[in-house]
Amino acid sequence: METDSSLLSSEVDLEQQELYQQLLLQTMETRQSKIPESKVIRPQPGLCVKTLTLPDKQKVFVNICQSATVPTPPQLSREKLVELLESEDPSGYRVPMSLGEPHTEVDNSFQGCTAYDVVISEDFFQKCVKDPLFQQFLIAVSLEGLENKYNLELSRDWKVLKNRKFLGSVNEQNIRTNRKPVIQEINSRDTHTAPAKRPEFCLLVEPPAGDPEFLIAEIQLPGVASSRSLVLDLGEDRLVLNARPSLFHLDCFIPVFIDQEGSVALYNTNTQILTVTMPVVSS
């Protein structure tokens, strides 16, 4: 008995379209009804960094603050930091931080300037101020974070102010507390382990033409029996996925900014494909 492959392909396409529609509908309902969980904190002053925007050379101050509420990054020795800085992908180590909105201040010369507040873990800040190498690393990742979020270019010829820990007044910040989307499971099988490797994946946009409203990631995870072994972390422009125990690892940057709280992840144990639907933040 012969089968018509075109009909089978149409059925598969129809199932995929129905799945996308369900995910998009669920994501839209989530965005409309879900209030992002957050916590108001008042950070403590840390150190103040003076630099310039490029190419117009406008004065900018970066207030690097500390708070016990912000998560502490993984332990990192000085030797590991040197290896990280010399590696091809130093972005593999992430420092949790809250990047505040720009605010206008007045410097010692009574000239107007722009200041940004960056809040990091209190423990990590104390470690950085005790070691010049860690302090340089902290300032570098803070500037990079501001550049990515606000589409800036900041000079790396910075100066740490000696007699000032903060420019302006310390303001409260609203930090998010629910950064990881819940992975929903359709079915279940027995677990299986294999050496860690990078999974195959693709990124789709919806709608296909015009300004994208959603970014859909399809990640193939053969051998993963349950969503309970998956750890998914979404940043504003980054997706990190780990399948335990050491089965898959994916760390990729996303070409657009996404709404982490409005994102929905669904793992189909029959096809062993994780589908992550991420609303695109309009610029």
Summary of the structure (lengths in Angstrom):
residues: 283
radius of gyration: 22.2
end to end distance: 54.4
largest distance: 86.5
contacts: 788
relative contact order: 0.16
helix: 25%
strand: 34%
